[in-house]
């Protein structure tokens, strides 16, 4: 929490109109045109949550469904609906060389 927010909470002051206008103009510049719809934001959040939980569970769909409090079939439907798939595991120590001598 910034000092300004802390002070505003202590005195129960609301932000000035100028501050609100600056924040509104920032939001307008960020979207450059029409802001996203509530539906598109909800879908984006749902895809993000499902993909993060699937990564967390190592793509154990049943555990992911339990963590998200949805049915297993619902999880399978959403995976197909959003065309989600596990990311391939990339070796972090360079390329794999099959000709390398392991002795």
N, C-alpha and C positions, 0 to 999 in steps of 0.2 A: 504494500500500500504506500502510495506516495505521501509526502508531507502535506500536499494540498488536499488529498482525500481525507487524511487524518484530521486536519483542521476543519474541514467541512463537516465531518461527522461530529466533531466536538461541539461546534456551534450550530449544527443542523441547518447550514446554509446550502442552498441549491446553487448549481453552477450558473454563472451569468449568461445572459442571452448571447453575448458575443462568443463565449466558449461553446455554446450549443451550436451556433451557426458555423463555427470553424469545424466542429466535429461532423456536422451534416455535410459540409462541402467536401471534407475528406472522404466521407462515404460515397458521395456522388462521383468524385474523381477516381475512386478505387474501382467502381463498377463500369464507368464510362458508358453510360447509356442506361438501359433498364436494369434495376437491381435484380438479382436472382429471385425466383419465386420460392415461396415457402416449400412447395412440393419438391423442387429441385434440390433445395438445401437438405430436406429430410432424406431424400434418396442418397445424396452424397454422404450424409452422416451414417446412414444405414450400411452402405457399402464399406465405408471406412471401418465401422465397428465390427462388422462381420469378418472382414479381411484381417484386421488386427487380432481378433480372438482366434481365428483359424491359425495364424502364425504362432500365437502364444501357445496353442495346444498342439503344435506340430501337425496341423491339419487333421486332428482327431475331431471329426464332425460331430460325433455324439457329445463329447465334452464341451465343444464350442456351443452347441445348441443348449446344453444345460446351463452354461455360464450366461448365455443371452436370454434364458427363460423362454425359448421357443421350442417347438417340437422338432424332432430329428427330421421328419419329412419336410417341415417348413424350412429347415436349414438346407436340405438338399435342393428344394425348390429355389431358394434364394441364390445358391451357388450357381445353378443353371441359369436363372433369370439374369444375373449380373455377370455371367461368363467368367467367374472367378476360377483361378487355378493356382496350384502351388508354384512358387518361384523356384527355379532350378538352383541347386547348391553349387556355388562357384568356389573353387579352391583358392584360399587366401594366400598361399605361399608360392604362387606362380602357376605355371602350366604343369599338367601331369605328363610325364614322359614314360612311355611303356618300355623304352629301350634302356632305361636306367638300371644299372646293376645294384641289387639290394644287398649284396654280401659285404 
